[in-house]
Amino acid sequence: MKKKCIQYIVCVGMLLTTFSTIGIPYVSADAPVEPSQPLPAQSSSGVTIFIDLHWTCGEANLTYDVYLGTENPPPLVVANQSETIYKPNRLLINTTYFWQIVAHNSQQEFTEGPIWSFATSVDQPPFQPNVLQGPTAAGPGISLNFVTVAPDPEGDQVYYQWNWGDGNTSSWLGPYAFGEHAETAHEWVENGSYDIKVRAKDVYGKESDWSSVYHISITPQIHFMNLKPGYVYLNFFDLFNKAYGYIYSLDLLGMALIISTGGFTVNATGSDAVNTVVFEMANRFFIDERWNTTSNNATGHSFQGYFTLTNGLYETTASAYDANGRLIDRATRQYVLYYVWRFNLINQLLGGK
């Protein structure tokens, strides 16, 4: 019995000596499943340069090394990330890329996926622009602003060219940053209906199609109802505001004569496009004497501005604005002659002595 115990002790000692030399045997865990289902798909072409890389691995609690580049095999770009998506910086156009995913588990096992490839698209022209903002009706000789935008598929800077429909085409304006709105001004000299178009071009010369047509009508939008050159106006306490008669010499000078007890109402009518009118009265002799008043479209198409003035020579301007606050027309009476009521003046006008 004693001899058997000694044998057991010797065996155990030999086992311990062996394990201390070669280590305790390690039972290996299963390696991760091979990464699959790449997006973009293998050998894809025409891929956008803003693509995000996706894949699947069928297991949880894995980390991934991502390899991406234009050479095969591709270089490592990120290690030990947990997401199954990688968002590279903007890629190059018309270029072949190679990429590979290596999956790791917590037991230090890993599986290399295949090396996939895809080709990015060639340079594309900007998308077809549209006229985003601009009036549809205005008077001649008024500088009008129009806004457009055309994103570029590659995020390139963009130029714009306008065809104003009156025989004038702008030069290429820009460049504008990706998504930046471009504002351009134009004025039409003659009355008429015009078709506006705009197109875009990226910095590499790729041009879009012309936009759909944007219509604008050019015709006077504001008219004075009084202050007609050559006429004498009598205005008493706002109870009587009538044209008295016509004087040829005043008409030649482009002036109207106003005889009042201290104030005068300017009347104007606007088109459907007019929302607000700002009247300005300016002393032609004293440039610092200027007054203005605003009239909103509260009574149909009629607008009024009231001024209290002293003797002098004046100019009245009516500036018409649409519902978006854009100036669309301006009318001016070059000379308005204003006098305080005096009987001797009336006598002289009537030929009295």
VEXDREN-2710 file (C-alpha; in Angstrom, 1 decimal):
% VEXDREN-2710
k/r/px/py/pz
1/MET/0.0/0.0/0.0
2/LYS/2.8/2.3/0.9
3/LYS/4.5/1.5/-2.4
4/LYS/1.3/2.5/-4.4
5/CYS/1.0/5.9/-2.7
6/ILE/4.5/6.6/-3.5
7/GLN/3.8/5.8/-7.2
8/TYR/0.7/8.1/-7.2
9/ILE/2.8/10.9/-5.8
10/VAL/5.5/10.4/-8.4
11/CYS/2.9/10.5/-11.2
12/VAL/1.4/13.7/-9.9
13/GLY/4.8/15.3/-9.6
14/MET/5.7/14.3/-13.2
15/LEU/2.4/15.8/-14.5
16/LEU/2.9/19.1/-12.6
17/THR/6.5/19.2/-13.9
18/THR/5.2/18.7/-17.5
19/PHE/2.5/21.4/-17.2
20/SER/4.9/23.9/-15.7
21/THR/7.1/23.4/-18.8
22/ILE/4.5/23.4/-21.6
23/GLY/1.5/25.2/-19.9
24/ILE/-2.0/24.0/-19.4
25/PRO/-3.7/23.1/-22.7
26/TYR/-5.9/26.0/-24.1
27/VAL/-9.3/25.1/-25.6
28/SER/-9.9/27.5/-28.6
29/ALA/-13.2/29.4/-29.1
30/ASP/-14.8/29.6/-32.5
31/ALA/-13.4/32.4/-34.8
32/PRO/-15.8/35.2/-35.9
33/VAL/-17.9/34.6/-39.0
34/GLU/-16.4/36.0/-42.2
35/PRO/-17.6/39.6/-42.9
36/SER/-20.1/39.6/-45.8
37/GLN/-22.8/41.6/-47.7
38/PRO/-20.6/44.6/-48.6
39/LEU/-22.1/47.9/-49.6
40/PRO/-21.2/49.0/-52.1
41/ALA/-21.4/45.6/-53.6
42/GLN/-18.3/43.9/-55.0
43/SER/-17.2/45.3/-58.3
44/SER/-19.8/48.1/-58.2
45/SER/-19.2/51.1/-60.6
46/GLY/-20.5/54.6/-60.7
47/VAL/-20.4/54.8/-56.9
48/THR/-20.9/58.3/-55.3
49/ILE/-17.8/59.8/-53.8
50/PHE/-19.8/60.3/-50.5
51/ILE/-20.5/56.6/-50.0
52/ASP/-20.5/55.0/-46.6
53/LEU/-19.1/51.4/-46.3
54/HIS/-21.4/48.8/-44.8
55/TRP/-21.0/45.1/-44.0
56/THR/-22.5/42.3/-41.8
57/CYS/-20.9/39.7/-39.7
58/GLY/-23.8/37.8/-38.0
59/GLU/-22.4/38.1/-34.4
60/ALA/-22.6/40.6/-31.5
61/ASN/-19.7/41.9/-29.5
62/LEU/-17.2/42.0/-32.3
63/THR/-14.8/44.7/-33.3
64/TYR/-13.5/45.5/-36.7
65/ASP/-10.4/46.7/-38.5
66/VAL/-11.2/48.6/-41.7
67/TYR/-8.8/48.6/-44.6
68/LEU/-9.4/51.0/-47.5
69/GLY/-7.3/52.5/-50.3
70/THR/-6.6/52.7/-54.0
71/GLU/-3.9/49.9/-53.8
72/ASN/-4.4/46.2/-53.4
73/PRO/-4.1/45.1/-50.6
74/PRO/-5.5/48.3/-49.0
75/PRO/-4.0/50.0/-46.0
76/LEU/-5.5/50.0/-42.5
77/VAL/-7.6/53.2/-41.9
78/VAL/-9.3/52.4/-38.5
79/ALA/-8.9/49.6/-35.9
80/ASN/-11.1/48.1/-33.2
81/GLN/-14.3/49.9/-34.1
82/SER/-17.6/48.3/-33.0
83/GLU/-19.9/49.6/-35.7
84/THR/-20.5/47.8/-39.0
85/ILE/-20.3/51.0/-41.0
86/TYR/-17.4/53.2/-41.9
87/LYS/-17.7/56.8/-43.2
88/PRO/-14.6/57.8/-45.2
89/ASN/-13.8/61.3/-46.2
90/ARG/-14.8/62.4/-49.7
91/LEU/-13.4/60.0/-52.3
92/LEU/-11.8/60.7/-55.6
93/ILE/-13.9/60.6/-58.8
94/ASN/-13.4/58.0/-61.4
95/THR/-11.2/55.9/-59.1
96/THR/-11.1/52.2/-58.1
97/TYR/-11.0/51.5/-54.4
98/PHE/-10.2/48.3/-52.5
99/TRP/-11.4/47.5/-49.0
100/GLN/-11.4/44.7/-46.5
101/ILE/-12.9/44.0/-43.0
102/VAL/-11.1/42.0/-40.3
103/ALA/-13.5/40.8/-37.5
104/HIS/-12.2/40.2/-33.9
105/ASN/-13.9/38.6/-30.9
106/SER/-13.1/38.9/-27.2
107/GLN/-11.0/35.7/-27.3
108/GLN/-8.4/37.3/-29.6
109/GLU/-9.7/35.2/-32.5
110/PHE/-10.1/37.0/-35.8
111/THR/-11.4/36.4/-39.3
112/GLU/-10.3/38.2/-42.4
113/GLY/-12.9/39.1/-44.9
114/PRO/-12.3/39.1/-48.7
115/ILE/-10.9/42.1/-50.4
116/TRP/-13.7/43.9/-52.2
117/SER/-13.5/46.7/-54.8
118/PHE/-15.7/49.4/-56.3
119/ALA/-15.2/52.3/-58.8
120/THR/-16.5/55.8/-58.1
121/SER/-18.4/57.7/-60.8
122/VAL/-17.0/60.1/-63.3
123/ASP/-17.6/63.9/-62.8
124/GLN/-21.3/64.7/-63.1
125/PRO/-22.8/68.1/-64.0
126/PRO/-24.7/70.1/-61.3
127/PHE/-28.4/69.3/-61.0
128/GLN/-30.7/71.4/-63.1
129/PRO/-31.3/74.7/-61.2
130/ASN/-34.6/76.6/-60.7
131/VAL/-35.4/80.2/-60.0
132/LEU/-36.2/80.1/-56.3
133/GLN/-37.1/83.8/-55.7
134/GLY/-37.9/86.8/-57.8
135/PRO/-40.9/89.0/-58.6
136/THR/-43.3/88.1/-61.4
137/ALA/-44.3/91.7/-62.2
138/ALA/-42.4/94.9/-62.1
139/GLY/-41.9/98.3/-63.8
140/PRO/-39.2/99.1/-66.4
141/GLY/-35.8/100.4/-65.2
142/ILE/-36.0/98.7/-61.8
143/SER/-33.2/96.5/-60.6
144/LEU/-34.7/93.2/-59.6
145/ASN/-33.0/90.3/-57.7
146/PHE/-33.4/86.6/-58.5
147/VAL/-32.1/83.6/-56.5
148/THR/-31.2/80.1/-57.7
149/VAL/-29.3/77.1/-56.4
150/ALA/-28.0/73.8/-58.0
151/PRO/-26.3/71.3/-55.8
152/ASP/-23.4/69.4/-57.5
153/PRO/-23.3/65.6/-57.1
154/GLU/-19.6/65.8/-56.1
155/GLY/-20.0/68.8/-53.9
156/ASP/-18.0/71.0/-56.3
157/GLN/-18.3/74.8/-56.5
158/VAL/-20.8/76.0/-59.1
159/TYR/-21.1/78.9/-61.6
160/TYR/-24.4/80.2/-62.9
161/GLN/-25.4/81.8/-66.2
162/TRP/-28.7/83.7/-66.7
163/ASN/-30.7/84.2/-69.9
164/TRP/-33.0/87.2/-69.2
165/GLY/-35.2/86.8/-72.2
166/ASP/-34.5/90.3/-73.6
167/GLY/-31.5/89.4/-75.7
168/ASN/-29.1/89.6/-72.7
169/THR/-27.2/86.7/-71.2
170/SER/-25.0/87.0/-68.2
171/SER/-21.4/85.8/-68.0
172/TRP/-20.7/82.8/-65.8
173/LEU/-21.1/84.1/-62.2
174/GLY/-19.3/82.5/-59.3
175/PRO/-18.1/80.2/-58.1
176/TYR/-20.5/79.5/-55.3
177/ALA/-20.0/76.9/-52.6
178/PHE/-22.0/73.6/-52.6
179/GLY/-25.6/74.4/-51.7
180/GLU/-25.0/78.2/-51.6
181/HIS/-27.9/80.3/-52.9
182/ALA/-26.8/82.7/-55.7
183/GLU/-28.5/86.1/-56.0
184/THR/-28.3/88.1/-59.3
185/ALA/-29.9/91.4/-60.3
186/HIS/-31.2/92.5/-63.7
187/GLU/-33.5/95.3/-65.0
188/TRP/-35.6/95.5/-68.1
189/VAL/-35.8/98.7/-70.1
190/GLU/-38.9/98.1/-72.2
191/ASN/-42.3/96.9/-71.3
192/GLY/-43.1/93.3/-72.2
193/SER/-43.4/89.7/-71.0
194/TYR/-40.0/87.9/-70.6
195/ASP/-38.9/84.3/-70.0
196/ILE/-36.0/83.9/-67.6
197/LYS/-33.7/80.8/-67.6
198/VAL/-30.6/79.8/-65.6
199/ARG/-28.1/77.0/-65.9
200/ALA/-25.2/75.8/-63.8
201/LYS/-21.6/74.7/-64.4
202/ASP/-19.1/73.1/-62.0
203/VAL/-15.5/74.1/-61.7
204/TYR/-14.5/71.2/-64.1
205/GLY/-16.7/72.6/-66.9
206/LYS/-19.7/70.2/-66.7
207/GLU/-22.9/72.1/-67.5
208/SER/-26.5/71.4/-66.4
209/ASP/-29.5/71.8/-68.6
210/TRP/-31.3/75.1/-68.6
211/SER/-33.9/75.6/-65.9
212/SER/-37.6/75.7/-66.6
213/VAL/-38.9/79.1/-67.7
214/TYR/-39.7/81.8/-65.1
215/HIS/-42.1/84.4/-66.5
216/ILE/-42.0/88.1/-65.6
217/SER/-44.2/90.9/-66.8
218/ILE/-42.6/94.3/-67.2
219/THR/-45.1/97.2/-67.1
220/PRO/-45.7/100.2/-64.8
221/GLN/-47.1/99.0/-61.4
222/ILE/-47.8/102.4/-59.8
223/HIS/-49.5/105.5/-61.2
224/PHE/-50.2/108.9/-59.7
225/MET/-53.8/109.9/-59.7
226/ASN/-53.1/113.5/-59.1
227/LEU/-50.1/115.9/-59.4
228/LYS/-50.5/115.7/-63.2
229/PRO/-48.2/118.2/-64.9
230/GLY/-49.8/121.5/-66.0
231/TYR/-52.7/121.3/-63.6
232/VAL/-53.6/123.6/-60.6
233/TYR/-54.8/121.7/-57.5
234/LEU/-56.9/123.3/-54.8
235/ASN/-56.7/121.5/-51.4
236/PHE/-58.6/123.0/-48.5
237/PHE/-58.6/121.1/-45.1
238/ASP/-58.8/117.8/-46.9
239/LEU/-62.4/118.6/-47.7
240/PHE/-61.7/119.7/-51.2
241/ASN/-58.9/118.3/-53.3
242/LYS/-59.6/118.9/-57.0
243/ALA/-57.8/120.0/-60.1
244/TYR/-58.8/123.5/-60.9
245/GLY/-57.5/123.9/-64.5
246/TYR/-54.7/123.4/-67.0
247/ILE/-51.8/125.8/-67.6
248/TYR/-49.7/125.0/-70.7
249/SER/-46.6/126.7/-69.3
250/LEU/-46.6/124.5/-66.2
251/ASP/-47.0/121.4/-68.4
252/LEU/-43.9/122.4/-70.4
253/LEU/-42.0/122.6/-67.1
254/GLY/-43.4/119.3/-65.9
255/MET/-44.9/120.9/-62.8
256/ALA/-48.2/121.0/-61.0
257/LEU/-49.3/124.0/-58.9
258/ILE/-50.9/123.2/-55.5
259/ILE/-52.8/125.8/-53.6
260/SER/-53.6/124.6/-50.1
261/THR/-54.4/125.6/-46.6
262/GLY/-51.4/123.7/-45.3
263/GLY/-51.5/120.1/-46.4
264/PHE/-51.7/118.0/-49.5
265/THR/-52.7/114.4/-50.2
266/VAL/-50.9/112.4/-52.9
267/ASN/-53.0/109.7/-54.5
268/ALA/-51.8/106.7/-56.5
269/THR/-53.1/103.4/-57.8
270/GLY/-51.2/100.2/-57.9
271/SER/-51.4/96.9/-59.7
272/ASP/-52.3/93.5/-58.2
273/ALA/-48.6/93.0/-57.5
274/VAL/-48.3/96.1/-55.3
275/ASN/-48.7/95.6/-51.5
276/THR/-47.1/98.8/-50.1
277/VAL/-46.3/102.2/-51.4
278/VAL/-43.8/104.6/-49.8
279/PHE/-44.4/108.2/-50.7
280/GLU/-41.5/110.7/-50.5
281/MET/-41.7/114.5/-50.8
282/ALA/-38.4/116.3/-51.3
283/ASN/-37.7/120.0/-51.4
284/ARG/-35.9/120.7/-54.7
285/PHE/-34.0/123.7/-53.2
286/PHE/-33.2/122.3/-49.7
287/ILE/-31.9/118.7/-50.0
288/ASP/-32.1/118.1/-46.3
289/GLU/-35.9/118.7/-46.4
290/ARG/-37.4/115.3/-47.2
291/TRP/-40.4/113.6/-45.8
292/ASN/-41.9/110.1/-46.4
293/THR/-45.0/108.2/-45.4
294/THR/-46.1/104.6/-46.0
295/SER/-49.4/103.4/-47.3
296/ASN/-50.5/99.8/-47.2
297/ASN/-52.9/98.2/-49.6
298/ALA/-55.9/98.6/-47.3
299/THR/-58.4/100.0/-49.8
300/GLY/-58.2/97.9/-53.0
301/HIS/-55.5/99.3/-55.3
302/SER/-55.5/102.9/-53.9
303/PHE/-52.7/104.4/-51.9
304/GLN/-52.4/107.8/-50.2
305/GLY/-49.7/109.9/-48.7
306/TYR/-50.4/113.1/-46.7
307/PHE/-47.8/115.9/-46.3
308/THR/-47.8/119.3/-44.6
309/LEU/-45.6/121.6/-46.4
310/THR/-44.6/125.2/-46.7
311/ASN/-44.1/127.3/-49.9
312/GLY/-41.5/125.7/-52.2
313/LEU/-40.7/123.5/-55.2
314/TYR/-40.9/119.8/-54.5
315/GLU/-40.5/116.4/-56.0
316/THR/-42.8/113.5/-55.1
317/THR/-41.8/109.9/-55.5
318/ALA/-44.0/106.8/-55.0
319/SER/-42.0/103.6/-54.5
320/ALA/-44.1/100.4/-54.9
321/TYR/-43.2/97.1/-53.0
322/ASP/-44.6/93.6/-53.4
323/ALA/-45.8/91.3/-50.6
324/ASN/-42.2/90.1/-50.1
325/GLY/-40.9/93.7/-49.5
326/ARG/-39.2/93.9/-52.9
327/LEU/-39.1/97.2/-54.8
328/ILE/-40.9/96.5/-58.1
329/ASP/-41.6/100.0/-59.4
330/ARG/-41.1/103.7/-58.8
331/ALA/-43.0/106.8/-60.2
332/THR/-41.8/110.4/-59.8
333/ARG/-43.3/113.8/-60.4
334/GLN/-40.3/115.8/-61.2
335/TYR/-41.6/119.1/-59.9
336/VAL/-44.4/119.9/-57.6
337/LEU/-44.9/123.6/-56.9
338/TYR/-46.6/124.2/-53.5
339/TYR/-48.0/127.6/-52.3
340/VAL/-50.0/128.5/-49.2
341/TRP/-53.5/129.8/-50.1
342/ARG/-53.5/133.6/-50.9
343/PHE/-56.2/135.5/-52.6
344/ASN/-53.9/137.6/-54.6
345/LEU/-52.3/134.5/-56.1
346/ILE/-55.6/133.2/-57.1
347/ASN/-56.5/136.6/-58.6
348/GLN/-53.3/136.5/-60.7
349/LEU/-54.0/133.0/-61.9
350/LEU/-57.5/134.1/-62.9
351/GLY/-56.1/137.0/-64.8
352/GLY/-57.0/139.6/-62.1
353/LYS/-55.0/142.7/-61.3
END
